[in-house]
Every structure is written in structure tokens, then in C-alpha cells.
Amino acid sequence: MMSFNKRLTSEKGTSLEEGTGLGLLLVKQFLINNKGLLNIQSKEGEMTEFIISFLKA
């Protein structure tokens, strides 16, 4: 299981852009504040899918 408590070293994007490593930390805080869940499914060298869900009020 991945920990979201610290910044990670970011890899270059598809256009060779550099990331800051803050994206998932911001998502984590948003999910905590809104009682949401994050599921990450990854296939090495192919894709990573981020699934965000929220409880229906």
C-alpha cells in the first residue's frame, strides 16, 4: 500500500514536463475533507488508473 504522507520524486510526464510531487497530497487532503476514497490500479509500463469515489449524502 502506498503512503501519501510525504512528497514523492516525480517522473517526467508524457511531454517531458516535471512535476512537483504535490498532486497526490492535495488529492489526499480533498478526499479527507469530503469523506472520499482513492483506488489506484497500475500496470507497469502501461497505465495507471486513479478512481475517486464519494459517499452519497
Backbone as a printed PyTorch tensor [residue, N CA C, xyz], in Angstrom:
tensor([[[  0.8470,  -1.1860,   0.0000],
         [  0.0000,   0.0000,   0.0000],
         [  0.8900,   1.2460,   0.0000]],

        [[  0.5200,   2.2070,  -0.7970],
         [  1.3090,   3.4200,  -0.9290],
         [  0.9540,   4.4130,   0.1760]],

        [[  1.9490,   5.0670,   0.7330],
         [  1.7290,   6.1040,   1.7320],
         [  1.6840,   7.4600,   1.0550]],

        [[  0.7230,   8.2980,   1.4590],
         [  0.5890,   9.6300,   0.8880],
         [  0.9860,  10.6950,   1.8950]],

        [[  1.8350,  10.3570,   2.8400],
         [  2.2060,  11.2860,   3.8950],
         [  3.4550,  12.0890,   3.5810]],

        [[  4.0360,  11.8880,   2.4310],
         [  5.2300,  12.6440,   2.0600],
         [  5.2760,  12.8190,   0.5570]],

        [[  6.0000,  13.8190,   0.1240],
         [  6.1530,  14.0510,  -1.3100],
         [  7.0120,  12.9590,  -1.9160]],

        [[  6.6740,  12.5760,  -3.1310],
         [  7.4260,  11.5660,  -3.8510],
         [  8.2390,  12.2330,  -4.9470]],

        [[  9.2870,  11.5690,  -5.3840],
         [ 10.0450,  12.0690,  -6.5160],
         [  9.2210,  11.8190,  -7.7670]],

        [[  9.0130,  12.8540,  -8.5430],
         [  8.1520,  12.7690,  -9.7070],
         [  8.9620,  12.4020, -10.9410]],

        [[  8.3670,  11.5500, -11.7830],
         [  8.9910,  11.2160, -13.0610],
         [  8.5430,  12.2220, -14.1090]],

        [[  9.2600,  12.2810, -15.2100],
         [  8.8900,  13.1740, -16.3070],
         [  7.5620,  12.7150, -16.9150]],

        [[  6.7330,  13.6970, -17.3170],
         [  5.4470,  13.4050, -17.9300],
         [  5.5980,  13.0390, -19.3960]],

        [[  4.4680,  12.8550, -20.0650],
         [  4.4840,  12.4350, -21.4620],
         [  5.0770,  13.4910, -22.3870]],

        [[  5.0530,  14.7520, -21.9640],
         [  5.6660,  15.8340, -22.7530],
         [  6.9760,  16.2860, -22.1110]],

        [[  7.5530,  15.3980, -21.2890],
         [  8.7990,  15.6320, -20.5550],
         [  8.6990,  16.7670, -19.5480]],

        [[  7.4560,  17.1040, -19.1100],
         [  7.2920,  18.1190, -18.0700],
         [  7.6670,  17.5220, -16.7170]],

        [[  8.0960,  18.3800, -15.8090],
         [  8.4640,  17.9400, -14.4680],
         [  7.3380,  18.2430, -13.4950]],

        [[  7.0890,  17.3320, -12.5720],
         [  6.0710,  17.5390, -11.5460],
         [  6.7020,  18.0100, -10.2490]],

        [[  5.8560,  18.4430,  -9.3190],
         [  6.3400,  18.9030,  -8.0190],
         [  6.2100,  17.8320,  -6.9460]],

        [[  5.3920,  16.7990,  -7.2170],
         [  5.1570,  15.7670,  -6.2110],
         [  4.0630,  16.1460,  -5.2260]],

        [[  3.3600,  17.2540,  -5.4660],
         [  2.3200,  17.7030,  -4.5430],
         [  0.9200,  17.2270,  -4.9130]],

        [[  0.7310,  16.7580,  -6.1250],
         [ -0.5990,  16.4060,  -6.6040],
         [ -1.3530,  15.4300,  -5.7170]],

        [[ -0.7460,  14.3040,  -5.3890],
         [ -1.4450,  13.3120,  -4.5780],
         [ -1.6680,  13.7890,  -3.1480]],

        [[ -0.7790,  14.6350,  -2.6360],
         [ -1.0080,  15.1990,  -1.3040],
         [ -2.2380,  16.1010,  -1.2990]],

        [[ -2.4310,  16.8780,  -2.3690],
         [ -3.6130,  17.7320,  -2.4760],
         [ -4.8750,  16.8830,  -2.6100]],

        [[ -4.8060,  15.8260,  -3.4170],
         [ -5.9450,  14.9200,  -3.5710],
         [ -6.2810,  14.2750,  -2.2350]],

        [[ -5.2690,  13.8490,  -1.4940],
         [ -5.4900,  13.2160,  -0.1930],
         [ -6.2420,  14.1550,   0.7360]],

        [[ -5.8110,  15.4010,   0.8080],
         [ -6.4670,  16.3550,   1.6990],
         [ -7.9130,  16.6030,   1.2690]],

        [[ -8.1460,  16.7180,  -0.0300],
         [ -9.5030,  16.9030,  -0.5460],
         [-10.3870,  15.7130,  -0.1810]],

        [[ -9.8590,  14.5010,  -0.3270],
         [-10.6280,  13.3000,  -0.0150],
         [-10.9350,  13.2010,   1.4760]],

        [[ -9.9820,  13.5520,   2.3020],
         [-10.2130,  13.5330,   3.7550],
         [-11.3310,  14.5060,   4.1150]],

        [[-11.2700,  15.7100,   3.5570],
         [-12.2650,  16.7440,   3.8680],
         [-13.6570,  16.3900,   3.3630]],

        [[-13.7440,  15.5430,   2.3330],
         [-15.0220,  15.2260,   1.7160],
         [-15.4090,  13.7550,   1.8440]],

        [[-14.7540,  13.0390,   2.7400],
         [-15.0370,  11.6210,   3.0080],
         [-15.0280,  10.7900,   1.7240]],

        [[-13.9750,  10.9790,   0.9410],
         [-13.8370,  10.2500,  -0.3120],
         [-12.8050,   9.1410,  -0.2100]],

        [[-12.7750,   8.3110,  -1.2370],
         [-11.8310,   7.1960,  -1.3120],
         [-11.0540,   7.2720,  -2.6170]],

        [[ -9.8010,   6.8240,  -2.5760],
         [ -8.9530,   6.7730,  -3.7650],
         [ -8.4710,   5.3470,  -3.9570]],

        [[ -8.7010,   4.8210,  -5.1580],
         [ -8.2160,   3.4970,  -5.5100],
         [ -7.2760,   3.6640,  -6.7010]],

        [[ -6.0680,   3.1180,  -6.5990],
         [ -5.0850,   3.2330,  -7.6720],
         [ -4.8140,   1.8420,  -8.2260]],

        [[ -4.9730,   1.6890,  -9.5430],
         [ -4.6810,   0.4340, -10.2170],
         [ -3.6300,   0.7250, -11.2750]],

        [[ -2.5270,  -0.0120, -11.2270],
         [ -1.4150,   0.2840, -12.1230],
         [ -0.8980,  -0.9780, -12.7970]],

        [[ -0.5580,  -0.8290, -14.0830],
         [  0.1140,  -1.8860, -14.8310],
         [  1.4530,  -1.3140, -15.2740]],

        [[  2.5160,  -1.8790, -14.7560],
         [  3.8530,  -1.3450, -15.0100],
         [  4.1260,  -1.1940, -16.5000]],

        [[  4.5710,  -0.0190, -16.8850],
         [  4.9090,   0.2580, -18.2650],
         [  3.7200,   0.5080, -19.1680]],

        [[  2.4850,   0.4200, -18.6200],
         [  1.3000,   0.5970, -19.4490],
         [  0.4610,   1.7880, -19.0160]],

        [[ -0.1090,   1.7080, -17.8140],
         [ -1.0350,   2.7460, -17.3900],
         [ -1.2130,   2.7420, -15.8880]],

        [[ -1.7240,   3.8420, -15.3810],
         [ -2.1590,   3.9300, -14.0000],
         [ -3.5410,   4.5560, -14.0080]],

        [[ -4.4680,   3.9230, -13.3070],
         [ -5.8440,   4.3990, -13.2380],
         [ -6.1210,   4.8600, -11.8100]],

        [[ -6.6050,   6.0920, -11.6630],
         [ -6.9650,   6.6580, -10.3710],
         [ -8.4810,   6.7370, -10.3090]],

        [[ -9.0840,   6.0500,  -9.3460],
         [-10.5390,   6.0330,  -9.1960],
         [-10.8880,   6.7300,  -7.8790]],

        [[-11.6330,   7.8190,  -7.9880],
         [-12.0410,   8.5910,  -6.8140],
         [-13.5350,   8.3850,  -6.6250]],

        [[-13.9410,   8.0750,  -5.4020],
         [-15.3700,   7.8980,  -5.1300],
         [-15.7270,   8.6080,  -3.8320]],

        [[-17.0070,   9.0020,  -3.7560],
         [-17.5190,   9.7210,  -2.5930],
         [-18.7950,   9.0490,  -2.1270]],

        [[-19.0440,   9.1370,  -0.8340],
         [-20.2890,   8.6080,  -0.2790],
         [-21.4300,   9.5010,  -0.7090]],

        [[-22.5410,   8.8880,  -1.0770],
         [-23.7220,   9.6560,  -1.4690],
         [-24.3890,  10.1900,  -0.2210]],

        [[-24.6530,  11.4780,  -0.2020],
         [-25.2450,  12.1030,   1.0010],
         [-26.7380,  11.9540,   1.0460]]])
